[in-house]
Amino acid sequence: MNVVFNGETTQLNTPNLREFIVAKGAKEPFAVAVNGEFVPRSQCADTELKVGDRIDLLSPIQGG
């Protein structure tokens, strides 16, 4: 099953959002959106992904 992760089509090995983003190497803090809608980290473990979903993972950057 394929999804789009940060703009690239990728194979989905688990339908669970939390497991998927951890497998992709996400380290807190981060923000995640599915199909353009923000998903609070507290709900990631309860969010199931579907074929064709768009997942965007953003990590804060520091600068000055």
C-alpha positions as a Python dict, from the first residue, in 0.01 Angstrom:
ca = {
    (1, 'M'): (0, 0, 0),
    (2, 'N'): (144, 336, -103),
    (3, 'V'): (122, 676, 65),
    (4, 'V'): (293, 1007, -2),
    (5, 'F'): (541, 1096, 272),
    (6, 'N'): (691, 1447, 259),
    (7, 'G'): (619, 1464, -113),
    (8, 'E'): (754, 1121, -210),
    (9, 'T'): (555, 805, -275),
    (10, 'T'): (658, 537, -29),
    (11, 'Q'): (548, 190, 74),
    (12, 'L'): (333, 176, 386),
    (13, 'N'): (444, -112, 610),
    (14, 'T'): (197, -38, 888),
    (15, 'P'): (-135, 146, 878),
    (16, 'N'): (-65, 304, 1219),
    (17, 'L'): (55, 665, 1189),
    (18, 'R'): (275, 655, 1501),
    (19, 'E'): (450, 334, 1393),
    (20, 'F'): (495, 469, 1041),
    (21, 'I'): (660, 796, 1142),
    (22, 'V'): (885, 624, 1399),
    (23, 'A'): (994, 377, 1127),
    (24, 'K'): (1079, 679, 910),
    (25, 'G'): (1316, 806, 1181),
    (26, 'A'): (1104, 1081, 1335),
    (27, 'K'): (1242, 1221, 1658),
    (28, 'E'): (1043, 1451, 1884),
    (29, 'P'): (962, 1730, 1869),
    (30, 'F'): (778, 1715, 1540),
    (31, 'A'): (446, 1809, 1386),
    (32, 'V'): (256, 1579, 1154),
    (33, 'A'): (-31, 1633, 913),
    (34, 'V'): (-236, 1377, 722),
    (35, 'N'): (-403, 1503, 406),
    (36, 'G'): (-334, 1860, 515),
    (37, 'E'): (-487, 1826, 861),
    (38, 'F'): (-271, 1855, 1173),
    (39, 'V'): (-268, 1542, 1391),
    (40, 'P'): (-172, 1602, 1757),
    (41, 'R'): (105, 1369, 1875),
    (42, 'S'): (-136, 1239, 2139),
    (43, 'Q'): (-358, 1106, 1855),
    (44, 'C'): (-87, 959, 1631),
    (45, 'A'): (-109, 614, 1792),
    (46, 'D'): (-484, 607, 1725),
    (47, 'T'): (-466, 730, 1364),
    (48, 'E'): (-492, 471, 1087),
    (49, 'L'): (-356, 549, 741),
    (50, 'K'): (-517, 458, 409),
    (51, 'V'): (-387, 408, 56),
    (52, 'G'): (-298, 741, -102),
    (53, 'D'): (-284, 941, 222),
    (54, 'R'): (-43, 1235, 225),
    (55, 'I'): (171, 1250, 539),
    (56, 'D'): (381, 1559, 609),
    (57, 'L'): (629, 1549, 893),
    (58, 'L'): (791, 1872, 1007),
    (59, 'S'): (1065, 1920, 1262),
    (60, 'P'): (1136, 2261, 1408),
    (61, 'I'): (1459, 2428, 1306),
    (62, 'Q'): (1654, 2686, 1497),
    (63, 'G'): (1825, 2979, 1350),
    (64, 'G'): (1903, 3335, 1408),
}
